[in-house]
Amino acid sequence: MAYSDKVLDHYENPRNVGSLDKNDPNVGTGMVGAPACGDVMKLMIKVNDSGIIEDAKFKTYGCGSAIASSSLVTEWLKGRTIDEAYSIKNSEIAEELALPPVKIHCSVLAEDAIKAAVADIKAKQLAAKEAA
Amino acid sequence: MSALNNGISDNHSYFELFGLSPQFNLDLAKLETNYRSIQSASHPDRFVTALLSEKLRSMQTATLANEAYQALKNPAHRAKYLLALQGIEVAAETNTAMPADFLMQQMEWREAIDDAKQSKNIDALDALLAEMQQEARSLQATLIDLIDVKKNLPLAVDATRKLIFIDKVCVDINKIIEHLDA
């Protein structure tokens, strides 16, 4: 499989690999997996009080395209609001990385990880509000 | 020859093709025997002097039997096929929502595989493979219960998706082991 230069760049120098404190009330975690390819992706976002994503980290086990997709979205997420993050489409990721059709599902994984992380932080915020 | 004379069509399920009842807990010996007999009955050598239409039909039968055999022999594929017969898609490529504890376990396994790969520790990889195969067997036992006994198809979908997942990781470990062995 010939990877695009952008995929190779993210694959060889992945941005924002790691994790954030999952017990931090301002940190949301999204974990997703694709049965067919056995890939697992964990995305964590730290959101400030104005709902802006200050930090994002990821850990992905999978092919180069899955790693590049998650690395790219951590760059995109910083500075965006959680609602803006939620609206990121897999097609934008696939286009930026020039993913071939057989690798589109890797960008779907990244989109779903964002949605899961946003849902997690919203659930946490709601629980905190109800507890207050 | 019976399969040929019966005129197999796409309307028949893979199970019917081999005279098996559609269940997850499959009689693998019967699958094997009936597959071999269809393959030998439709072997090209038997159709050297046959009419072109007969040659074509025997080729189609052989192809279908091969496809059916592959789909039924592998437990994950068999479960997926059984669910498809009920009109249920497991969406192994498109649905990425999996239980969090399952994904955590996968993440830990992947980390352990990576460590073992870096240190070229084949024993550790073999141990991980054994652990995953154990998990696969336990999922297969669950699937017998969910598909054949309880007919709880929604839960069967979840177990099938896990089995497909673990199968893929096992394939990956085997590749790493082969590579290190070489």
Interface residues (C-beta under 8 A of the other chain):
Chain A: M31 V32 G33 A34 P35 A36 C37 G38 V40 K42 K59 Y61 H105 V108 L109 D112 A113 A116
Chain B: V90 A92 E93 T94 N95 T96 A97 M98 A100 F102 L103 M104 Q106 M107 R110 E111 D114 R161 K162 I164 F165 I166 D167 K168 V169 V171 D172
